[in-house]
């Protein structure tokens, strides 16, 4: 642990160490006391919820049975916090693996980590697990938990363990051990009185009885080590919580998320479809295309007010462009290529290099800057089939992409302008909460230390000038520069990274970009990469789930449906339909012979904001009977009054 201090050498304090807690208080305990002993010295309530600890600021969570040998700073990790939850879930994965082994002794185990949402374990088992099997595993887990046997950490010897695992046919454990450096300690965790053990660093909860609130969720396929050439394993997913009420709440949110799944709603609402002849490439149907175009039109309207100029750039470029920009080394495995006149060309996966060519195509004065260049060009990236998912991970997409070329003294104002634009857009789409992250230099990057320090400082200053709270995300910047990422929370409190602002001193240098400066010389512009929605496809998927398909009036693909009570009212209904269309509303009709109740139910199912019912009374009085989505009867009103209501809602983006 921490280095021994001079105070430890005091004979009066021989064998005593000082443990400094986050609040500054100090506990003095015998040398070798465990993390759990520190918690017990504070109180039994704390000891009950402590599952590990961090020493001297190290991010690694140590097992609660870890002995402390010298003075140190200690942060206790408790079960009711996210880090503590990860320990519970990791322990639950071991309990699940034990249960599977009891039910199917021939199973081969690989890995079973915790995740943000729960845990999983990848297993090699000839028997294909079903939902009934998951229930059997849960029952066996309940027995193991009821046994309440301790989790025990044991150090193992490498060669003997390799021989033992190989003899037992645990090929995945053998491979894992072979991948661990020889000078690194090997440990297993055992429970059930040693009946079950698993190669693991820990940490774990005190005993199996500590895991009470758990649920197995589903089974999916997963290649060993994520390699398509390796065996396909079965991945059993589950989740666990400190308290049952937390589990119940999570399961309710999960059920709601499934109800809102954009892939299901996309089919039900006729928004988009896919075809195996164009894998991971969406086809937007008329209603989906309406929403898609509304998103683009919304950004175009913002661009006009915020001083952006839209450009259109080619789809394919000589690979020399990507080598010059630096994207070749990082992105070539995710690009599509073709031959043109015996030369190799790449289909563009991003717009930024092409925008440098536009900037370089003419001379610029310092007075011309900033140049704000927007592009809705189609992009293509090869995503492995295992990671594509509906609209949120596709192979062809469009971004609300823009690049700002500016002077260094304009950086702060330009980033402030992007932040203002971003907030305005997110307000339109009802994302009230915004989390901000400053991502710094990654290990694989280009450019000098001086440039990176200058860029990171500029972004930090811009955030602080705008009074924006942010979290530093070390090492997560783009390879050419640091960035600010903007994360929103949807209606289910899920976090989605959407907007990004990236500051780039490197690409202007690589492409030799210049402008005539005020002193009569040449200077290098700074390039700001920015997106607000990100991928339009991904944003649309997020939006469908955020609204649950119940879009506000201004962006609903069909805003109004006109229905008739009988054929006799069709002439007046057609007049209403035409006036609404002429006024610019998106409207359709149902003049079928079906019963009115059935027509209204269909409109509700399709989540249309307003249904106008036309019968004898409405035809004679030149009115419409208005029903709002959610089966709300608003009564009779003139068509003009209804259209005024619609105009107001569209204007206010309701």
Secondary structure, DSSP 8 states (H G I E B T S, - for coil): -----GGGG-GGGTTEEEEEETTS-EEEEETT-BHHHHHHHH-HHHHHHEEEEEETT-SS-EETT-B--S-EEEEEEETTSHHHHHHHHHHHHHHHHHHHHHH-TT-EE----B-SS-EEEEEE-SS---HHHHHHHHHHHHHHHHHT-B-EEEEE-HHHHHHHHHHTT-HHHHHHHHTS-TTS-EEEEEETTTTEEEE------SBGGG--EEEEEEEEEEEGGG-TTS-EEEEEEEEEESSHHHHHHHHHHHHHHHHH-HHHHHHHTT-EE--GGGTT--EE-HHHHHHHHHHHHHHHHHHHHHT-EEE---SEEEHHHHHHHTHHHHHGGG-EEEEETTEEEEE-S-SHHHHHHHHHTS--BGGG--EEEEE--EEE----TTT-BTTTB-SEEEEEEEEEEE-GGGHHHHHHHHHHHHHHHHHHTT---EEEEEE---SS--S-HHHHHHHHHHHHHHHHHTT---EEETT-SBTTB-EEEEEEE-TTS-EEEEEEEEEESHHHHHTT--EE-TTSSEE--EEEEEEEEEEHHHHHHHHHHHHTT---GGG-SS-EEEEESSGGGHHHHHHHHHHHHHTT--EEEE-SSS-HHHHHHHHHHTT-SEEEEE-HHHHHHTEEEEEETTTEEEEEEEHHHHHHHHHHHHHTT-
